[in-house]
Amino acid sequence: MTVDAATTHRDAPPPIDLAGHFRDLARMLLPALLIGVLVGGGVFAYLSAQTKQYSASVVTQVTTQGEIVAGDAFVEQLRAPFQELATDDGVLSQVLTQVSTGWTTSELSSHLTLTPGTAPSLLTFTATADNPRTAQQVARAMVAAVAQANEANAARDVARRVDQIDASIAFEQARNGRLAAGSDARTQSDARLAELRAQRDQIAGAGGNQLTVLSVPEASSSPVSPKPMSTALVAGIVAVIVAAELLVLARGRLGTRNNRIWARRVAHKYGARLLVAGPGPFDASKLLYGELAHRHRRGRSAAILTGESADAVDVVVPGGSAEEWGQRVEKGALVDDWWRDVDLGDLVAAVVVISVRGRDRTTTTDSLAQLADLGATRYLVLQTRRGGRTRRGTKGKTA
């Protein structure tokens, strides 16, 4: 006989029976493994038929005219223009004119990734393609196109700023010519012109941040995706876990025949102690008279309720009959109105005996719910087709 779970207090919520749940999962392990093998095999076959992808990388460095300032905000501002240019349709179209891939700009973008390097000024361009040579060509062309577009943007910005300063210089020169020589206003205007010319020379000589190639590692000789074996293994493991949980859920909630998984669930729900016994007569003496001896102040009545196809239940009282000890043990069937024949006021314990051959889930559940409302100690005995090993459980704890 196997004791699986126990709780007796009517107001205390039953503990979560994790150990019992894991045992239920173990019982569903074989069909779950078969499902996992099928899922993993299907994923492996599907990925093996896909085109293999190889990768190539180019490590670049962002050089700036100023000093690099520590901090995430500055680093992101330093890299942001190049990351934006890598998604620009014009830059992508330029790469496609240099490397024959047959891709669209959106497909090319999906084959490119930019990742920060180990230093704030480093930026790695990675391209994937169906062969290493094409991947490396795409990565190199992408770096060149981004660098060229960045230089064009920087030159345009410099030209715009120079034009603005030239306009300011022309305005100040016209004003300067109308001022009297040697006057304070003329002196201030001359100083303003000198400042504007110096500012113009500085801007015209300065360029924006530059992108230069730092290193070009060797392209990968083995495919980076797909990875059929590792992906199929993960998919198979996930499928085993999910399938086992779903099978346990189905066994505990669907169908009409009694089984361990369902019995464990209803016993936990209604605070009953679940015992798994082998076929043949079941001796309930130790259960009932132990409870009667401890509950004599409340009452001395117990009940044995048998379900469909359950074997006989024996009650042996050492040293005399139940009546001689002042104890009453009533027997009834789950399908009958057993509560009419049992003294519910003195009831302290009840044993519900069902069989895996029976299909009386509804009557069992209803009876356990009634007994829980009465506050009696509840035992649910599930008789199996084979004998079970005996293992003692601790009252009020999950075995």
C-alpha positions as CSV (number, residue, x, y, z in Angstrom):
1,M,0.0,0.0,0.0
2,T,1.4,3.4,-1.0
3,V,0.6,6.6,0.9
4,D,0.7,9.6,-1.4
5,A,-0.7,12.6,0.3
6,A,-2.4,13.7,3.5
7,T,-4.2,16.5,5.2
8,T,-6.9,16.4,7.8
9,H,-7.9,19.9,8.9
10,R,-11.0,21.1,7.2
11,D,-9.9,24.7,7.2
12,A,-6.3,24.3,6.2
13,P,-5.6,24.4,2.5
14,P,-4.0,21.2,1.3
15,P,-0.3,21.5,0.6
16,I,1.0,21.5,-3.0
17,D,1.9,17.9,-3.8
18,L,5.0,18.5,-6.0
19,A,6.4,15.1,-5.3
20,G,3.1,13.5,-6.4
21,H,3.0,15.7,-9.5
22,F,6.5,14.6,-10.5
23,R,5.5,11.0,-10.0
24,D,2.5,11.6,-12.3
25,L,4.9,13.1,-14.9
26,A,7.1,10.0,-14.6
27,R,4.1,7.8,-15.4
28,M,3.6,9.8,-18.6
29,L,7.3,9.8,-19.5
30,L,7.1,7.1,-22.1
31,P,4.4,8.6,-24.3
32,A,5.9,12.1,-23.7
33,L,9.3,10.8,-24.9
34,L,7.7,9.4,-28.1
35,I,6.1,12.8,-28.8
36,G,9.4,14.5,-28.1
37,V,11.3,12.2,-30.5
38,L,8.7,12.9,-33.2
39,V,8.9,16.7,-32.7
40,G,12.7,16.7,-32.5
41,G,12.9,14.6,-35.6
42,G,10.5,16.8,-37.5
43,V,12.5,19.9,-36.5
44,F,15.7,18.3,-37.5
45,A,14.4,17.2,-40.9
46,Y,12.9,20.6,-41.6
47,L,16.1,22.5,-40.6
48,S,18.4,20.1,-42.5
49,A,16.5,20.9,-45.7
50,Q,17.0,24.7,-45.2
51,T,19.8,26.6,-47.0
52,K,22.9,26.9,-44.8
53,Q,24.1,30.3,-43.8
54,Y,27.7,31.4,-43.3
55,S,28.9,34.6,-41.7
56,A,31.8,37.0,-42.1
57,S,32.7,40.1,-40.0
58,V,34.6,43.3,-40.4
59,V,35.7,45.1,-37.3
60,T,35.7,48.9,-37.7
61,Q,36.8,51.8,-35.6
62,V,35.1,55.2,-35.2
63,T,37.7,58.0,-35.1
64,T,36.6,61.4,-33.9
65,Q,38.2,64.8,-33.9
66,G,37.5,65.3,-30.2
67,E,38.2,63.2,-27.1
68,I,36.0,60.2,-26.4
69,V,34.0,60.8,-23.3
70,A,33.2,57.8,-21.0
71,G,29.5,57.1,-20.6
72,D,26.8,55.2,-22.4
73,A,25.1,58.3,-23.8
74,F,28.2,59.5,-25.6
75,V,29.0,56.0,-26.9
76,E,25.6,55.5,-28.3
77,Q,25.7,59.0,-29.9
78,L,29.1,58.1,-31.4
79,R,27.8,54.9,-33.0
80,A,24.2,56.0,-33.8
81,P,25.0,57.7,-37.2
82,F,26.6,54.5,-38.6
83,Q,23.9,52.2,-37.3
84,E,21.3,54.4,-38.9
85,L,23.2,54.5,-42.2
86,A,23.4,50.7,-42.2
87,T,19.6,50.6,-42.6
88,D,19.3,53.4,-45.2
89,D,17.8,52.2,-48.5
90,G,20.4,54.2,-50.5
91,V,23.3,52.6,-48.7
92,L,21.7,49.1,-49.1
93,S,21.1,49.7,-52.8
94,Q,24.7,50.7,-53.3
95,V,25.9,47.5,-51.6
96,L,23.6,45.4,-53.9
97,T,25.1,47.1,-57.0
98,Q,28.6,46.0,-55.9
99,V,27.7,42.4,-54.8
100,S,25.5,40.1,-56.8
101,T,23.2,38.4,-54.3
102,G,19.7,38.6,-55.8
103,W,18.4,40.1,-52.6
104,T,16.1,43.1,-52.1
105,T,17.1,45.9,-49.7
106,S,14.9,44.4,-47.0
107,E,16.5,41.0,-47.5
108,L,19.9,42.5,-47.3
109,S,19.1,44.3,-44.1
110,S,17.9,41.0,-42.6
111,H,21.4,39.5,-43.4
112,L,23.3,42.3,-41.6
113,T,23.9,42.9,-38.0
114,L,25.9,45.6,-36.2
115,T,27.3,44.9,-32.8
116,P,29.3,47.1,-30.4
117,G,32.9,46.0,-29.9
118,T,34.9,45.7,-26.7
119,A,35.9,49.4,-26.8
120,P,33.5,52.4,-27.2
121,S,34.9,53.2,-30.6
122,L,34.7,49.7,-32.1
123,L,31.8,48.6,-34.2
124,T,31.5,45.1,-35.9
125,F,29.7,44.6,-39.2
126,T,28.5,41.0,-39.6
127,A,26.9,39.6,-42.8
128,T,25.4,36.2,-43.5
129,A,25.1,34.5,-46.9
130,D,24.8,31.0,-48.4
131,N,28.6,30.8,-48.8
132,P,31.6,32.4,-46.9
133,R,32.9,34.3,-49.9
134,T,29.6,36.2,-50.5
135,A,29.2,36.9,-46.8
136,Q,32.6,38.5,-46.7
137,Q,32.0,40.5,-49.9
138,V,28.7,41.9,-48.4
139,A,30.4,42.8,-45.1
140,R,33.2,44.7,-46.9
141,A,30.9,46.4,-49.3
142,M,28.6,47.4,-46.4
143,V,31.5,49.0,-44.5
144,A,32.6,50.9,-47.5
145,A,29.1,52.2,-48.4
146,V,28.5,53.3,-44.8
147,A,31.8,55.1,-44.6
148,Q,31.2,56.8,-47.9
149,A,27.7,57.9,-47.0
150,N,29.0,59.2,-43.6
151,E,31.7,61.3,-45.3
152,A,29.1,62.7,-47.8
153,N,26.9,63.7,-44.9
154,A,29.8,65.2,-43.0
155,A,30.9,67.2,-46.1
156,R,27.3,68.5,-46.6
157,D,27.1,69.6,-43.0
158,V,30.4,71.4,-43.2
159,A,29.4,73.2,-46.4
160,R,26.1,74.3,-44.9
161,R,27.9,75.7,-41.8
162,V,30.6,77.4,-43.9
163,D,27.9,79.1,-46.1
164,Q,26.2,80.4,-42.9
165,I,29.5,81.9,-41.7
166,D,30.2,83.3,-45.1
167,A,26.9,85.1,-45.0
168,S,27.7,86.5,-41.6
169,I,31.2,87.7,-42.8
170,A,29.6,89.4,-45.9
171,F,27.1,91.2,-43.7
172,E,29.9,92.3,-41.2
173,Q,32.1,93.5,-44.1
174,A,29.3,95.7,-45.5
175,R,28.8,97.2,-42.0
176,N,32.5,97.6,-41.5
177,G,32.8,99.7,-44.7
178,R,30.3,102.3,-43.4
179,L,32.1,102.8,-40.1
180,A,34.6,105.6,-39.5
181,A,38.3,104.6,-39.5
182,G,39.7,104.6,-36.0
183,S,36.4,104.6,-34.2
184,D,35.6,102.1,-31.5
185,A,32.8,100.6,-33.6
186,R,35.2,100.0,-36.4
187,T,37.7,98.4,-34.0
188,Q,34.9,96.1,-32.7
189,S,33.8,95.2,-36.2
190,D,37.4,94.3,-37.2
191,A,37.6,92.0,-34.2
192,R,34.3,90.4,-35.2
193,L,35.5,89.8,-38.8
194,A,38.7,88.2,-37.5
195,E,36.7,85.9,-35.2
196,L,34.3,84.9,-38.0
197,R,37.2,84.1,-40.5
198,A,39.0,82.0,-37.9
199,Q,35.8,80.1,-37.1
200,R,35.2,79.6,-40.8
201,D,38.7,78.2,-41.3
202,Q,38.3,75.9,-38.3
203,I,35.0,74.5,-39.6
204,A,36.2,74.1,-43.1
205,G,39.3,72.2,-42.0
206,A,37.4,69.9,-39.6
207,G,35.6,66.8,-40.7
208,G,33.1,64.5,-39.0
209,N,33.7,61.2,-37.4
210,Q,35.4,58.7,-39.7
211,L,34.8,54.9,-40.0
212,T,37.9,52.9,-40.7
213,V,38.5,49.2,-41.1
214,L,40.4,47.8,-38.1
215,S,40.5,44.1,-38.9
216,V,38.8,41.5,-41.2
217,P,38.7,38.1,-39.5
218,E,38.5,35.0,-41.6
219,A,34.9,34.0,-42.7
220,S,33.3,31.1,-41.0
221,S,34.0,27.7,-42.6
222,S,31.0,26.1,-40.9
223,P,27.4,27.3,-41.2
224,V,26.1,29.5,-38.4
225,S,22.5,28.7,-39.1
226,P,20.4,26.7,-39.1
227,K,21.7,24.3,-36.5
228,P,19.5,21.2,-36.8
229,M,21.0,19.1,-34.0
230,S,21.0,21.7,-31.2
231,T,17.6,23.2,-32.2
232,A,16.0,19.8,-32.6
233,L,17.3,18.8,-29.2
234,V,15.9,21.8,-27.5
235,A,12.6,21.4,-29.3
236,G,12.4,17.7,-28.3
237,I,13.1,18.5,-24.6
238,V,10.4,21.2,-24.6
239,A,8.0,18.9,-26.4
240,V,8.6,16.2,-23.7
241,I,7.9,18.6,-20.9
242,V,4.8,20.1,-22.5
243,A,3.5,16.7,-23.6
244,A,3.9,15.2,-20.1
245,E,2.1,18.1,-18.5
246,L,-0.8,17.9,-21.0
247,L,-1.0,14.1,-20.6
248,V,-1.2,14.4,-16.9
249,L,-3.8,17.1,-17.2
250,A,-5.8,15.0,-19.6
251,R,-5.5,11.9,-17.4
252,G,-6.6,13.9,-14.3
253,R,-9.6,15.7,-15.9
254,L,-10.8,13.8,-18.9
255,G,-12.4,10.4,-19.1
256,T,-14.5,8.4,-16.7
257,R,-12.3,5.6,-15.4
258,N,-10.5,6.0,-12.1
259,N,-6.7,6.3,-12.2
260,R,-3.9,7.5,-9.9
261,I,-3.5,10.9,-11.5
262,W,-7.2,11.7,-11.1
263,A,-7.3,10.3,-7.6
264,R,-4.3,12.4,-6.5
265,R,-6.0,15.5,-7.8
266,V,-9.3,15.0,-6.1
267,A,-7.7,13.9,-2.9
268,H,-5.6,17.0,-2.8
269,K,-8.6,19.2,-3.7
270,Y,-10.7,17.9,-0.9
271,G,-8.0,17.3,1.7
272,A,-8.0,13.6,1.7
273,R,-5.2,11.2,2.3
274,L,-4.6,9.1,-0.8
275,L,-3.6,5.4,-0.4
276,V,-2.8,3.1,-3.3
277,A,-3.5,-0.5,-2.5
278,G,-3.4,-3.7,-4.4
279,P,-6.4,-5.8,-5.4
280,G,-8.2,-7.9,-2.8
281,P,-9.8,-7.2,0.6
282,F,-8.5,-3.9,2.1
283,D,-8.0,-3.8,5.9
284,A,-9.2,-0.4,7.2
285,S,-8.8,-1.2,10.9
286,K,-5.5,0.7,11.4
287,L,-6.9,3.8,9.7
288,L,-10.3,3.9,11.4
289,Y,-9.5,2.9,15.0
290,G,-6.5,5.1,15.2
291,E,-8.7,8.0,14.3
292,L,-11.4,6.9,16.7
293,A,-9.0,6.5,19.6
294,H,-7.8,10.1,19.1
295,R,-11.2,11.6,18.5
296,H,-13.2,10.0,21.3
297,R,-14.2,13.3,22.7
298,R,-15.9,14.3,19.4
299,G,-17.5,11.0,18.6
300,R,-16.9,7.4,17.9
301,S,-18.4,6.9,14.5
302,A,-16.7,6.0,11.3
303,A,-17.8,5.2,7.8
304,I,-16.5,3.0,5.0
305,L,-17.9,3.9,1.5
306,T,-17.1,1.6,-1.4
307,G,-17.3,2.5,-5.1
308,E,-18.0,0.7,-8.2
309,S,-16.0,-2.6,-8.7
310,A,-14.1,-2.1,-5.4
311,D,-13.1,-5.2,-3.5
312,A,-14.3,-6.0,0.0
313,V,-13.1,-3.9,3.0
314,D,-12.3,-5.7,6.3
315,V,-12.5,-4.1,9.7
316,V,-11.0,-6.2,12.5
317,V,-11.2,-5.0,16.1
318,P,-8.7,-6.7,18.4
319,G,-10.2,-7.9,21.7
320,G,-13.9,-7.6,20.8
321,S,-16.4,-6.1,18.5
322,A,-16.8,-2.5,17.6
323,E,-19.9,-2.2,19.7
324,E,-18.1,-3.5,22.8
325,W,-15.5,-0.7,22.4
326,G,-18.3,1.9,22.0
327,Q,-17.4,2.4,18.4
328,R,-19.6,2.4,15.3
329,V,-18.3,1.6,11.8
330,E,-21.0,2.1,9.2
331,K,-20.6,0.7,5.7
332,G,-22.2,2.0,2.5
333,A,-22.0,2.4,-1.2
334,L,-21.1,5.6,-3.0
335,V,-24.0,5.2,-5.3
336,D,-26.5,5.0,-2.4
337,D,-27.7,7.7,-0.1
338,W,-25.1,6.8,2.5
339,W,-25.5,10.0,4.5
340,R,-29.0,8.9,5.6
341,D,-27.6,5.8,7.3
342,V,-24.5,7.3,8.9
343,D,-24.6,9.3,12.2
344,L,-23.1,12.5,10.8
345,G,-22.9,14.2,14.2
346,D,-20.5,11.6,15.6
347,L,-18.6,11.0,12.4
348,V,-14.8,11.4,12.8
349,A,-13.3,9.5,9.9
350,A,-14.4,8.1,6.6
351,V,-12.7,5.7,4.1
352,V,-13.7,5.9,0.5
353,V,-12.6,2.8,-1.4
354,I,-12.6,2.9,-5.2
355,S,-11.0,0.7,-7.9
356,V,-9.2,1.5,-11.1
357,R,-11.8,-0.7,-12.8
358,G,-14.6,1.6,-11.7
359,R,-16.1,4.6,-13.5
360,D,-17.5,6.5,-10.5
361,R,-15.5,9.7,-10.6
362,T,-18.6,11.9,-10.1
363,T,-20.0,10.1,-7.0
364,T,-16.5,9.9,-5.5
365,T,-16.0,13.6,-5.9
366,D,-19.4,14.5,-4.5
367,S,-18.8,12.2,-1.5
368,L,-15.4,13.7,-0.7
369,A,-16.9,17.2,-1.0
370,Q,-19.6,16.3,1.5
371,L,-17.1,14.7,3.9
372,A,-14.9,17.8,3.7
373,D,-17.9,20.0,4.7
374,L,-18.5,17.7,7.7
375,G,-14.8,18.1,8.8
376,A,-14.2,14.3,9.1
377,T,-10.8,12.8,8.5
378,R,-10.9,11.6,4.9
379,Y,-9.1,8.7,3.3
380,L,-9.3,7.8,-0.4
381,V,-8.1,4.3,-1.2
382,L,-7.5,3.4,-4.8
383,Q,-7.3,-0.3,-5.5
384,T,-5.1,-1.2,-8.4
385,R,-4.8,-4.3,-10.5
386,R,-1.4,-5.1,-9.0
387,G,-0.1,-5.1,-5.5
388,G,1.8,-2.0,-4.4
389,R,4.8,-1.4,-2.2
390,T,4.0,-0.1,1.3
391,R,5.5,3.3,2.2
392,R,4.5,5.3,5.3
393,G,3.4,8.9,4.9
394,T,3.4,11.7,7.4
395,K,0.0,13.1,8.3
396,G,-0.5,16.6,7.0
397,K,2.5,16.5,4.7
398,T,3.0,15.7,1.0
399,A,4.7,12.3,0.4
